């Protein structure tokens, strides 16, 4: 959020580093945050709350790039909500299920 704001990116327009077109920085941002929001639905509300500009940037990038939209759709069909698998994913999901107060 701070980097986006520093370079003039808002929820409605702009890119992470203030460039006229998306760059690798925007793609990396999308790859992390859009994937987390899609695959870890319990994490989506805090992302929306604490990083609204970043998640809006992710949506704009995906909507403006047919390749990314296809990739996201195909991954959702193929993998569902699988994020990274194994014990790491199990641990992430346990933490998310515990909620903000740490109780399940």
N, C-alpha and C positions, 0 to 999 in steps of 0.2 A: 504494500500500500504506500509506504513512504517513498519508495523509488518511483512508482507510477506518478504520485503527486508531484514529486520533485521535477519530473519531466513533462508535466502538463496533461497526463493521461487522466481521463475521467471515466465514469461508468458509461457515458454516452459516446465517447470518441477518443481517439489517440491510441498510441502503442506504448509499451512499457518504458522505453528509453527516449520517447519523444520523436522517433523517426517518422518519416512520411509513409512508410509501409512497414508491415511486420518484419521482424528480424528473428534470428535464432533465439534471442532472449524471450520473445513472445512465444515462440514454439516450445521452448523449455518450460515456460510458465504454464502454458496450456497442458503440456504433457503431465506435469505434476498435479496441478490443482484441479483441472477438469476431470482427470482420471480419478483422483481421490474423491471428488464430489459424486461422481457417477458410481464408483465401486464401493464406496463406504458411505451409504446414505445417512448414517447417524452423524457423520462429519459435515455433511452439506450445510445444515443450519449454522454452525459456528463459522464456517467459511464465509457464508453469506453475510453474517453479522460483522465479522472482523476484517474481511477482505472483499468488500462489495465491488470495488473497482477492479480488482484482479479477476474475480470470477466473471464480471461483466466483460472484461477484455477477452477472457477465454471463450465466452459465448460468441462474441463478435467474430473472433478469429475462426471458430468452427463454422459459423454461419456463412462467412465470406470465403471459405476454402472448401470446395467440394471434396478434395482428397481427405482432409481432416474429418469432415462430416462422415464420409464413407468409412474411414478407419474406426471412428468412435462407434458407429452403428454396427459394423462388422464385429468389433471386439465385444460389444454388449451382447450380440447374438451368440457369439462363439463362447465367451467366458462368463457371461452374466455379471455378477458382482464380485468375481474373483479379482483381488487386487495384486497380491504378490505370492500367495500360497505359503505353505509350510508353517513353521512355528512363528515366524514373524507376523504373518497375517493373523494367525490365531491370537497372538498377543495383542495386536492392534484392535481386533474385534472385541476382546475381553475388556480392554481399557474403555473403548467406546460404549460397550454395554453397561459398564459400571456407572456411567454418567458423570456429571460434574462433581457430585459429592462423593464419588468412589464407591457407591453402593449399587449392587445389581438389583 
